Amino acid sequence: MNDTQRHQELAHFLRTRRERISPEAAGLSVRSRRRTPGLRREELSQLAGIGVTWYTRLEQGQDIIVSPQVLESLARVFNLNAAERHHLFVLAREEVPADPYPFTSQISPQLQNVLDTMGNSPAYIINPRWDIIGWNQAMRSVFSGFDE
C-alpha cells in the first residue's frame, strides 16, 4: 500500500469510527437535528483534546505527522478494540502501537490469587505510573485504611 492509499484508508477509518459514536453515548446533549449519524468533527476534536482544523486535515487524508498521544486519545474517544487500535497506528504512523498494559488500572484474578496466597507477607502491585492496582490482606493489615 502506498502513502496515498494509506492516507485514504486512514481517512475512511476515522470517518466510519466517528459516525458510529452517538452524541448521547459520548455524554453530549443533542440540541438540533443532524444530517449525518455520529459525532461532528468539532465534538470529536473537543473530546479528544485536539484542534478541529488539525483533525479535519487528518480525516481528509492529508499527509501530516500524528503523535502516538493523539492516536491514543482518538482510540479512547472511539472506544477502539485492540485490533482497531493496531490498525489506526499502522495507518497513521506505519508502526505497531505500544502495549497498553502499562496503563492498566486493575490486575487479573490470577494475579490477585498470587497476592492472596502470600500469607503474612504484605505485597502490592503498581503500574508504571505508580498507581497501586492490587494488594493482599497482609498489606491491608500493615497499612490501615489502605484500600479506602
C-alpha angles and dihedrals in degrees: 000000000000124000094263092053091046092052091048091049090049090051091051092046093051093046094050092048092048091050094054094059115085118213089237092055089052091052096253126133117236112227103167141028115273126221093206132033124256135022125335117241090250092054093047092048091052093049092047094044096237133118117272093225091051092047091048090054089050093049090048089059097247117162103259132142114249122201121226088241092059091047091050089051091050091046089053094049092044090046090226122190120229095271093048091047090051090049092050092054094046092050096044102037106010089237139102114254122247117263109275092210096095089066096053120129099202141040130232121263089246092057091046087053090055090053092047093053093056091090114200095359111107110226139168138175126225133188124228090273089059093247110150103234103169140019142166135237093263088058089053090051094051095045110038113210089021097138100039 
